[in-house]
Amino acid sequence: MHTTRLLLAVLVVVSALGSPGIGTAAAAEDCSFPITRTDATGTPVTISEDPDEVVTLNPSAAQTMYEIDAWDEVVGVSSYASYLSGADEKTTVGTGTDDATVEQTIALDPDLVLAPNTIADTGTVEQLRDAGLTVYLFEEAEDLEDIEEKTRLTGELVGHCESADSRADELARQLDVIESAVDDVDRPDVFYTFFGFTAGEDTFVHEVIETAGGDNIATDYDDINASGGDTTGYFLANSEVVVAADPTWFVLNSDEHSTATVPSGPNGVYEGTTAYQEDNAIVLDANEISQPAPRIVDAIVDLVRVLHPEAYDEEIAGRIDSGSLDGQRRTTAERLADGSVTLEAANIGRATRVSFDLPARSNATVDVRRVNVSLSTINPTFTLRVRDAGNRSAPDGTRALRTMRVSGNGIYTDDIDHLTLRLAVNRSRLGNADPDTVTLYRVTDSGWTPLRTTQVNATADTLVYEARTTGLPTLMLAVEESRDPDPATDATEPSTATATATATATATPPQPTATATATATDTSTPTASTPTPGSAPGFGPVAALSALLLLALTGRWRR
């Protein structure tokens, strides 16, 4: 179990971890260069000066850089870091193990390369060092304390000691809150499964389960390892032993499962478990549970909400504000180069309504101008992304103007009571179509379902519509096919308002942003609800060669 941390609030000299992958840490206040740290290969790595350009070869390193306010220095990321806001503006260097990774990383000529333990035996580190690059190889983080120390060490390597220590301290505080909340709960038996593998002792996934108030059955039965080995690390699970253990809950990974449904298992063997019969499953976000990085706490909180909802409501809700470096309340909106929108809320406390306003985008057919989020439960920190949903057939008799998919990080479908979207349409793109027929549609099991769509504003160039929906939907804004022009009705409407071209600072309390501002509004205290499917855990390098092959084939090697 993760031990209580009493001295993390003060500046101390951090001793070297037992896990060689974390390396030798320095005093928390020391962030001077040159520095030398010994990495997982046993190589003393010297960084002569504060690096301006960094390549991260795994998503956990990228996430850590994002969380310690060093994201601007990252110039290259792995394929699996695309979920981070702004990742699409950086160079993708492949999976971290292929030849393209080596070639593209060398081409970027970074000051520092942060490499994951999963590529230790691939030759990638050697090739990059032979090309003259400075590479630091992390080794496997075996517990949550390792993740804290890895966060601090990353700050030392890239010259962001203060923000890294702040983020690690916050992680420690959050874990203490969780441990206290579940200290005296009855612990249900929990089974984590990921493509047939499970997580045993000396894995951070095991500690996630235990810290969240569960009993990981993978450490309770010596014969649960299908290969006959011990219960350390990641291994193929013996399904018959799992059935005999009769877990109450299955923990799933969003890289394998999209719905919180207990799998039937080989030949339907898991159908005999209590978890299957009671439909007790949770899907954890792979971007959180799979990566030894600060957002691991979000996966733990999600698991507590399901296993121990009363403890969550009484002792955790509103006290853990993950994803924040400084603890300040803020809401920001950012429009990326591809037209997608990232909306971030941090430390909004018990607010149940958050509004995000965005500046106008010139020449766009459809432009997202505002998103209002009404929450059904306390969720002080979360991210929403609105991006293109690709080419899709429009409802009969209509022409698609834009498709959109809303996704979330740190937020579930059931967390959202409803979304209200305000969309600006370029009048010239309607042609002879009737503006009154512009409608927002939502994908349902029966196809495209129209939503009540109201025109709320108009200028000489733009028509603004508003519609309300629920959850994290896939949407299409469409208009009925063109009609013959009618001079009596098609005359240009007089301007009734002027579209906002730039964002205004309206957050409460005011928080400056570079692109847009959002407002969080406190209302009555909501009640928490059990989350629906949305996320899950990842994999360590200790697994056998078969695991490497399996994950390489599925494209799910995330560390």
C-alpha positions as CSV (number, residue, x, y, z in Angstrom):
1,M,0.0,0.0,0.0
2,H,1.0,3.6,-0.6
3,T,2.4,4.9,2.6
4,T,1.4,8.2,4.2
5,R,3.6,11.1,3.4
6,L,4.3,13.5,6.2
7,L,7.3,15.5,5.1
8,L,6.4,16.4,1.5
9,A,5.3,19.9,2.3
10,V,8.8,21.0,3.2
11,L,12.0,21.2,1.1
12,V,14.1,18.2,1.8
13,V,17.0,16.4,0.2
14,V,15.4,13.6,-1.8
15,S,17.2,10.3,-1.5
16,A,17.7,7.8,-4.3
17,L,14.8,5.4,-4.9
18,G,15.2,1.7,-4.6
19,S,13.8,1.5,-8.1
20,P,16.7,2.2,-10.5
21,G,14.4,3.6,-13.1
22,I,13.7,6.8,-11.1
23,G,17.4,7.7,-10.8
24,T,19.3,9.7,-8.3
25,A,17.3,12.8,-7.2
26,A,18.8,16.0,-5.9
27,A,17.7,18.6,-3.3
28,A,14.3,19.9,-4.1
29,E,15.5,23.5,-4.4
30,D,18.5,22.6,-6.7
31,C,17.7,23.2,-10.3
32,S,21.0,24.4,-11.6
33,F,23.0,23.2,-14.6
34,P,25.0,21.3,-15.5
35,I,23.6,18.3,-13.7
36,T,24.4,14.6,-13.9
37,R,21.9,11.8,-13.1
38,T,22.4,8.1,-13.5
39,D,19.6,6.6,-15.6
40,A,18.2,3.0,-15.9
41,T,21.0,1.9,-18.1
42,G,23.5,2.7,-15.4
43,T,24.8,5.6,-17.6
44,P,25.6,8.9,-15.9
45,V,23.7,11.4,-18.1
46,T,25.0,15.0,-18.0
47,I,22.8,17.8,-19.1
48,S,25.1,20.8,-19.6
49,E,22.4,23.5,-19.7
50,D,18.7,24.1,-19.3
51,P,17.2,22.3,-22.4
52,D,15.1,24.4,-24.7
53,E,13.8,21.5,-26.8
54,V,12.8,18.1,-25.5
55,V,11.4,14.9,-27.2
56,T,9.3,12.6,-25.1
57,L,9.2,9.0,-26.4
58,N,6.2,7.9,-24.3
59,P,3.0,9.5,-23.2
60,S,3.7,9.4,-19.5
61,A,6.8,11.6,-20.0
62,A,4.7,13.9,-22.2
63,Q,1.9,14.0,-19.6
64,T,4.5,14.8,-16.9
65,M,5.9,17.7,-18.9
66,Y,2.4,19.0,-19.5
67,E,1.6,18.8,-15.7
68,I,4.8,20.5,-14.6
69,D,4.3,23.5,-16.9
70,A,7.1,22.4,-19.3
71,W,4.9,21.6,-22.2
72,D,6.2,24.5,-24.4
73,E,9.7,22.9,-24.4
74,V,8.4,19.7,-25.9
75,V,8.9,19.5,-29.7
76,G,8.3,15.8,-30.3
77,V,5.9,13.3,-28.8
78,S,5.0,9.6,-29.3
79,S,1.9,8.5,-31.1
80,Y,0.0,7.8,-27.9
81,A,0.4,11.4,-26.5
82,S,-2.2,12.8,-28.9
83,Y,-4.8,13.2,-26.1
84,L,-2.8,16.1,-24.6
85,S,-4.0,19.6,-25.6
86,G,-1.7,21.0,-28.2
87,A,0.0,17.6,-29.1
88,D,-1.1,18.0,-32.7
89,E,1.1,21.0,-33.0
90,K,4.2,19.0,-32.1
91,T,6.1,16.5,-34.2
92,T,4.9,12.9,-33.8
93,V,7.9,10.6,-33.7
94,G,6.1,7.3,-33.8
95,T,5.6,4.6,-31.2
96,G,9.0,5.1,-29.5
97,T,10.3,1.8,-30.7
98,D,10.3,1.9,-34.5
99,D,12.9,3.1,-37.0
100,A,10.8,6.2,-37.8
101,T,11.1,7.2,-34.1
102,V,14.9,7.2,-34.3
103,E,15.0,9.0,-37.6
104,Q,12.5,11.7,-36.7
105,T,14.0,12.3,-33.3
106,I,17.5,12.7,-34.8
107,A,16.0,15.1,-37.3
108,L,14.5,17.3,-34.5
109,D,18.0,17.5,-32.9
110,P,16.6,18.1,-29.4
111,D,18.6,19.1,-26.3
112,L,17.2,16.1,-24.4
113,V,15.3,12.9,-25.1
114,L,13.1,11.4,-22.3
115,A,12.7,7.7,-23.0
116,P,10.4,5.1,-21.3
117,N,11.6,1.8,-19.7
118,T,9.6,-0.1,-22.3
119,I,12.2,0.6,-25.0
120,A,15.2,-0.5,-22.9
121,D,15.9,-3.6,-25.0
122,T,15.0,-2.2,-28.5
123,G,18.3,-0.5,-29.3
124,T,16.6,2.9,-29.6
125,V,18.5,4.5,-26.8
126,E,21.9,3.3,-28.2
127,Q,21.1,4.6,-31.7
128,L,20.1,8.0,-30.4
129,R,23.2,8.3,-28.3
130,D,25.4,7.2,-31.2
131,A,23.8,10.1,-33.1
132,G,25.1,12.5,-30.4
133,L,21.8,13.0,-28.5
134,T,21.4,13.2,-24.8
135,V,19.0,10.5,-23.7
136,Y,17.6,9.8,-20.2
137,L,16.0,6.3,-19.8
138,F,13.5,5.9,-17.0
139,E,12.9,2.5,-15.6
140,E,9.6,1.0,-14.4
141,A,7.7,2.9,-11.7
142,E,6.6,0.2,-9.3
143,D,4.5,2.2,-7.0
144,L,2.8,5.6,-6.5
145,E,5.8,7.0,-4.6
146,D,7.9,6.3,-7.7
147,I,5.6,8.4,-9.8
148,E,6.0,11.3,-7.3
149,E,9.7,11.1,-7.5
150,K,9.7,10.7,-11.2
151,T,7.8,13.9,-11.5
152,R,10.4,15.7,-9.3
153,L,13.2,14.2,-11.3
154,T,11.7,15.3,-14.6
155,G,11.6,18.8,-13.3
156,E,15.3,18.7,-12.5
157,L,16.2,17.3,-15.9
158,V,14.3,20.1,-17.8
159,G,14.8,23.0,-15.4
160,H,11.3,23.1,-13.9
161,C,12.1,22.1,-10.3
162,E,9.6,24.4,-8.6
163,S,6.5,23.5,-10.6
164,A,7.5,19.8,-10.6
165,D,7.8,19.8,-6.8
166,S,4.5,21.7,-6.5
167,R,2.8,19.1,-8.7
168,A,4.4,16.2,-6.8
169,D,3.4,17.7,-3.5
170,E,-0.2,18.1,-4.7
171,L,-0.3,14.5,-5.9
172,A,0.9,13.4,-2.4
173,R,-1.8,15.5,-0.7
174,Q,-4.5,14.0,-3.0
175,L,-3.4,10.5,-2.2
176,D,-3.4,11.2,1.5
177,V,-7.0,12.5,1.2
178,I,-8.0,9.3,-0.6
179,E,-6.2,7.0,1.8
180,S,-7.9,8.7,4.8
181,A,-11.3,8.4,3.1
182,V,-11.1,4.6,2.5
183,D,-9.1,3.8,5.7
184,D,-11.9,1.8,7.4
185,V,-14.1,0.7,4.4
186,D,-14.9,-3.0,3.6
187,R,-12.7,-3.8,0.6
188,P,-14.3,-5.7,-2.3
189,D,-12.3,-8.2,-4.3
190,V,-11.2,-6.6,-7.5
191,F,-9.8,-8.1,-10.7
192,Y,-8.0,-6.0,-13.3
193,T,-7.8,-7.4,-16.8
194,F,-6.1,-6.0,-19.9
195,F,-6.0,-8.3,-23.0
196,G,-5.8,-11.3,-20.7
197,F,-3.1,-9.9,-18.5
198,T,-3.4,-8.6,-14.9
199,A,-1.3,-6.5,-12.5
200,G,0.4,-8.1,-9.5
201,E,2.7,-6.8,-6.8
202,D,5.3,-4.2,-7.6
203,T,3.1,-2.5,-10.2
204,F,1.5,0.9,-9.8
205,V,-1.8,-0.5,-11.2
206,H,-1.9,-2.8,-8.1
207,E,-1.4,0.2,-5.9
208,V,-4.2,2.1,-7.7
209,I,-6.6,-0.7,-6.8
210,E,-5.4,-0.9,-3.2
211,T,-5.3,2.9,-2.7
212,A,-8.9,3.1,-4.0
213,G,-10.1,0.7,-1.3
214,G,-10.1,-2.5,-3.3
215,D,-8.4,-5.9,-2.7
216,N,-6.5,-6.9,-5.8
217,I,-7.0,-10.7,-6.2
218,A,-4.0,-10.9,-8.4
219,T,-1.8,-10.8,-5.3
220,D,-3.9,-13.2,-3.2
221,Y,-3.6,-16.5,-5.1
222,D,-0.2,-18.0,-5.9
223,D,-1.5,-20.0,-8.9
224,I,-3.3,-17.1,-10.6
225,N,-0.2,-16.6,-12.9
226,A,-1.1,-18.8,-15.9
227,S,2.6,-19.3,-16.7
228,G,3.3,-20.7,-13.2
229,G,5.4,-17.8,-12.1
230,D,5.0,-15.6,-9.0
231,T,2.5,-12.8,-8.7
232,T,4.9,-9.9,-9.3
233,G,4.6,-7.6,-12.2
234,Y,2.2,-8.1,-15.2
235,F,1.2,-11.6,-16.2
236,L,-1.4,-13.7,-18.0
237,A,-4.2,-14.6,-15.6
238,N,-5.4,-18.1,-15.0
239,S,-9.1,-17.7,-15.7
240,E,-10.1,-20.7,-13.5
241,V,-8.4,-19.2,-10.5
242,V,-10.1,-15.9,-11.2
243,V,-13.5,-17.6,-11.1
244,A,-12.6,-19.4,-7.9
245,A,-11.6,-16.0,-6.3
246,D,-15.0,-14.7,-7.4
247,P,-14.2,-11.0,-7.7
248,T,-17.0,-8.5,-7.0
249,W,-15.6,-6.0,-9.5
250,F,-13.8,-6.1,-12.8
251,V,-11.5,-3.1,-13.6
252,L,-11.2,-2.6,-17.4
253,N,-8.9,-0.6,-19.6
254,S,-10.4,1.9,-22.2
255,D,-7.7,0.7,-24.7
256,E,-9.6,-2.6,-24.8
257,H,-13.1,-1.8,-23.6
258,S,-15.5,1.0,-24.4
259,T,-18.4,0.0,-22.1
260,A,-18.4,-1.0,-18.5
261,T,-19.5,-4.6,-19.1
262,V,-17.9,-7.6,-17.4
263,P,-16.3,-9.7,-20.2
264,S,-17.6,-13.3,-20.4
265,G,-14.0,-14.5,-20.6
266,P,-12.6,-17.6,-22.4
267,N,-15.5,-20.0,-23.1
268,G,-17.8,-17.8,-20.9
269,V,-15.9,-18.7,-17.7
270,Y,-16.3,-15.3,-16.1
271,E,-20.1,-15.6,-16.3
272,G,-20.0,-17.5,-13.0
273,T,-18.5,-14.6,-11.0
274,T,-20.4,-12.2,-8.8
275,A,-19.0,-9.3,-10.9
276,Y,-20.6,-10.7,-14.1
277,Q,-23.9,-11.6,-12.5
278,E,-24.2,-8.1,-10.8
279,D,-22.8,-6.3,-13.8
280,N,-20.0,-4.7,-11.7
281,A,-17.4,-3.2,-14.0
282,I,-15.6,0.1,-14.4
283,V,-13.6,1.2,-17.4
284,L,-10.7,3.5,-16.4
285,D,-9.1,6.0,-18.8
286,A,-6.0,4.5,-20.4
287,N,-4.5,8.0,-20.5
288,E,-4.6,8.0,-16.7
289,I,-4.3,4.4,-15.4
290,S,-1.8,3.2,-18.1
291,Q,0.8,5.9,-17.4
292,P,3.0,6.5,-14.4
293,A,2.4,10.2,-14.4
294,P,0.5,12.7,-12.2
295,R,-3.0,12.1,-13.6
296,I,-2.9,8.6,-12.1
297,V,-4.8,10.1,-9.2
298,D,-7.8,10.7,-11.5
299,A,-8.0,7.0,-12.1
300,I,-7.9,6.4,-8.4
301,V,-10.7,8.9,-7.7
302,D,-12.8,7.3,-10.5
303,L,-12.4,3.9,-8.9
304,V,-13.3,5.2,-5.4
305,R,-16.5,6.8,-6.8
306,V,-17.6,3.3,-7.9
307,L,-16.3,1.1,-5.1
308,H,-17.1,3.5,-2.2
309,P,-19.5,6.2,-3.3
310,E,-20.3,7.3,0.2
311,A,-16.7,7.8,1.1
312,Y,-16.3,9.7,-2.2
313,D,-19.3,12.0,-1.4
314,E,-18.4,12.6,2.2
315,E,-14.6,12.9,2.2
316,I,-13.3,13.3,-1.4
317,A,-15.7,15.3,-3.5
318,G,-14.6,18.9,-3.7
319,R,-11.3,18.3,-1.9
320,I,-9.3,16.9,-4.7
321,D,-8.6,19.3,-7.6
322,S,-6.4,17.3,-9.9
323,G,-4.7,18.7,-13.0
324,S,-3.7,22.0,-11.3
325,L,-0.2,23.3,-10.7
326,D,-1.1,26.2,-8.5
327,G,-4.4,25.4,-6.9
328,Q,-6.0,28.4,-8.5
329,R,-9.5,28.3,-9.9
330,R,-9.5,28.8,-13.7
331,T,-11.3,28.0,-16.9
332,T,-9.7,28.3,-20.3
333,A,-10.7,27.7,-23.9
334,E,-8.3,27.2,-26.8
335,R,-8.9,26.8,-30.5
336,L,-6.2,24.7,-32.1
337,A,-4.9,25.1,-35.7
338,D,-7.1,22.3,-37.0
339,G,-10.3,24.0,-35.8
340,S,-10.7,21.7,-32.8
341,V,-11.5,23.2,-29.4
342,T,-10.0,22.3,-26.0
343,L,-11.9,23.5,-22.9
344,E,-10.3,23.1,-19.5
345,A,-11.7,23.7,-16.1
346,A,-9.5,23.5,-13.0
347,N,-10.3,23.9,-9.3
348,I,-13.8,25.2,-9.9
349,G,-14.9,23.8,-6.6
350,R,-18.6,23.1,-6.2
351,A,-19.7,24.9,-9.3
352,T,-22.2,23.0,-11.4
353,R,-22.2,25.3,-14.4
354,V,-19.2,26.3,-16.5
355,S,-19.3,28.5,-19.6
356,F,-16.5,28.6,-22.2
357,D,-16.5,31.4,-24.8
358,L,-14.2,31.4,-27.9
359,P,-13.2,34.0,-30.3
360,A,-14.5,34.0,-33.9
361,R,-12.7,32.0,-36.5
362,S,-12.6,33.7,-39.9
363,N,-13.8,31.9,-43.0
364,A,-15.1,28.9,-41.1
365,T,-18.3,27.3,-42.3
366,V,-19.3,26.5,-38.8
367,D,-17.6,28.0,-35.8
368,V,-18.0,26.9,-32.1
369,R,-18.5,30.2,-30.2
370,R,-19.7,29.0,-26.8
371,V,-20.1,25.8,-24.8
372,N,-22.1,25.8,-21.5
373,V,-21.6,22.7,-19.4
374,S,-24.1,21.9,-16.7
375,L,-22.7,19.2,-14.3
376,S,-24.7,16.6,-12.5
377,T,-22.0,16.0,-9.9
378,I,-19.1,17.8,-8.4
379,N,-16.2,17.6,-10.8
380,P,-13.8,20.5,-10.0
381,T,-11.2,19.7,-12.8
382,F,-11.9,18.3,-16.3
383,T,-11.1,18.8,-20.0
384,L,-13.5,18.7,-22.9
385,R,-12.4,18.5,-26.6
386,V,-14.6,19.3,-29.6
387,R,-13.1,18.0,-32.8
388,D,-14.1,17.0,-36.3
389,A,-16.0,13.7,-36.5
390,G,-15.1,13.0,-40.1
391,N,-17.2,12.6,-43.2
392,R,-20.7,11.2,-42.3
393,S,-23.9,10.8,-44.3
394,A,-26.3,13.6,-43.5
395,P,-30.0,13.0,-42.7
396,D,-32.2,12.5,-45.7
397,G,-32.9,15.8,-47.5
398,T,-30.2,17.7,-45.7
399,R,-26.6,18.9,-46.4
400,A,-24.0,18.5,-43.7
401,L,-22.3,21.8,-42.6
402,R,-20.0,20.3,-39.9
403,T,-19.6,17.1,-37.9
404,M,-18.3,17.2,-34.3
405,R,-17.4,14.8,-31.6
406,V,-17.2,15.8,-28.0
407,S,-14.8,13.8,-25.8
408,G,-13.7,14.3,-22.2
409,N,-10.7,13.7,-19.9
410,G,-11.5,13.4,-16.2
411,I,-15.2,13.6,-16.9
412,Y,-17.8,10.9,-17.6
413,T,-21.1,11.0,-19.5
414,D,-23.1,10.8,-16.3
415,D,-21.1,13.8,-14.9
416,I,-22.8,16.0,-17.5
417,D,-26.4,17.0,-17.1
418,H,-26.4,18.8,-20.4
419,L,-24.3,20.8,-22.8
420,T,-25.5,23.9,-24.6
421,L,-23.6,24.8,-27.8
422,R,-23.6,28.1,-29.6
423,L,-22.5,27.7,-33.2
424,A,-21.9,30.4,-35.8
425,V,-22.6,29.6,-39.5
426,N,-21.1,31.5,-42.4
427,R,-24.1,32.8,-44.2
428,S,-22.4,32.5,-47.6
429,R,-22.0,28.7,-47.1
430,L,-25.8,28.2,-46.9
431,G,-26.3,29.1,-50.6
432,N,-30.0,29.2,-51.3
433,A,-30.9,27.0,-48.3
434,D,-33.4,28.3,-45.8
435,P,-31.5,29.5,-42.7
436,D,-34.5,28.5,-40.6
437,T,-33.8,24.8,-41.4
438,V,-30.4,24.7,-39.9
439,T,-30.5,22.0,-37.3
440,L,-28.1,20.3,-34.9
441,Y,-28.4,16.5,-34.9
442,R,-27.1,13.9,-32.5
443,V,-26.1,10.3,-33.2
444,T,-28.3,7.8,-31.4
445,D,-29.0,4.1,-31.9
446,S,-31.7,4.9,-34.4
447,G,-29.4,7.3,-36.5
448,W,-29.4,11.1,-36.5
449,T,-31.8,12.6,-34.1
450,P,-32.7,16.3,-34.5
451,L,-32.2,18.6,-31.5
452,R,-34.2,21.8,-30.9
453,T,-32.1,24.4,-32.6
454,T,-32.8,28.1,-32.2
455,Q,-31.3,31.1,-34.1
456,V,-30.1,33.5,-31.4
457,N,-28.1,36.1,-33.4
458,A,-27.4,37.3,-36.9
459,T,-25.1,39.7,-38.7
460,A,-24.6,40.4,-42.4
461,D,-22.1,37.6,-42.6
462,T,-23.0,35.2,-39.8
463,L,-26.0,33.3,-38.3
464,V,-25.7,32.1,-34.8
465,Y,-27.6,29.0,-33.5
466,E,-27.9,27.4,-30.1
467,A,-28.9,23.8,-29.2
468,R,-28.9,21.7,-26.1
469,T,-27.8,18.0,-25.8
470,T,-26.5,15.6,-23.1
471,G,-23.4,13.6,-22.3
472,L,-20.4,13.4,-24.7
473,P,-22.1,13.2,-28.1
474,T,-21.3,13.0,-31.8
475,L,-23.1,15.8,-33.6
476,M,-23.8,17.2,-37.0
477,L,-25.0,20.6,-38.0
478,A,-27.0,20.3,-41.2
479,V,-29.4,22.4,-43.4
480,E,-32.2,21.3,-45.7
481,E,-31.2,21.1,-49.3
482,S,-31.2,24.3,-51.3
483,R,-34.5,25.8,-52.5
484,D,-35.3,28.2,-55.3
485,P,-34.4,31.7,-54.2
486,D,-37.3,34.0,-53.1
487,P,-36.4,37.6,-53.3
488,A,-39.0,38.4,-50.8
489,T,-37.4,36.2,-48.1
490,D,-33.8,35.9,-49.2
491,A,-32.8,39.6,-48.8
492,T,-29.9,40.1,-46.5
493,E,-31.1,40.4,-43.0
494,P,-30.1,43.6,-41.1
495,S,-27.4,43.2,-38.6
496,T,-28.8,42.7,-35.1
497,A,-25.6,42.2,-33.3
498,T,-21.8,42.3,-33.8
499,A,-20.0,39.0,-33.5
500,T,-17.3,38.9,-31.0
501,A,-13.9,38.7,-32.7
502,T,-11.8,38.4,-29.6
503,A,-12.2,36.7,-26.3
504,T,-13.2,38.8,-23.3
505,A,-12.1,38.2,-19.7
506,T,-15.2,37.2,-17.9
507,A,-14.0,34.4,-15.6
508,T,-14.9,34.6,-11.9
509,P,-12.4,35.2,-10.3
510,P,-10.7,36.8,-13.4
511,Q,-8.0,34.5,-14.9
512,P,-6.1,35.7,-17.9
513,T,-5.9,33.4,-20.9
514,A,-4.1,33.8,-24.2
515,T,-7.1,32.7,-26.4
516,A,-10.4,32.8,-24.6
517,T,-12.1,33.0,-21.2
518,A,-14.7,30.9,-19.4
519,T,-16.9,31.5,-16.4
520,A,-17.7,29.0,-13.6
521,T,-20.9,29.6,-11.7
522,D,-21.6,28.3,-8.2
523,T,-25.0,26.8,-7.6
524,S,-26.5,24.4,-5.2
525,T,-24.5,21.4,-4.1
526,P,-25.0,18.5,-6.5
527,T,-25.1,14.9,-5.7
528,A,-22.5,12.6,-7.1
529,S,-23.4,9.8,-9.5
530,T,-21.8,6.6,-10.5
531,P,-19.7,7.2,-13.6
532,T,-20.4,5.4,-16.8
533,P,-17.7,3.7,-19.0
534,G,-14.9,5.9,-20.0
535,S,-11.4,4.9,-19.0
536,A,-8.7,2.2,-17.8
537,P,-5.2,0.9,-17.0
538,G,-2.0,0.2,-18.8
539,F,1.1,-2.0,-19.1
540,G,4.6,-2.4,-17.7
541,P,7.7,-3.8,-19.5
542,V,8.1,-6.7,-17.1
543,A,5.6,-8.8,-19.1
544,A,6.8,-11.7,-21.2
545,L,7.7,-11.4,-24.8
546,S,4.2,-12.5,-25.7
547,A,2.9,-9.3,-24.1
548,L,5.2,-7.2,-26.2
549,L,4.1,-8.9,-29.4
550,L,0.4,-8.6,-28.4
551,L,0.6,-5.0,-27.5
552,A,2.6,-4.1,-30.5
553,L,0.0,-5.7,-32.7
554,T,-2.9,-3.9,-31.0
555,G,-1.1,-0.6,-30.9
556,R,-1.8,-0.3,-27.2
557,W,1.7,-0.1,-25.7
558,R,1.1,3.1,-23.9
559,R,3.8,3.6,-21.3
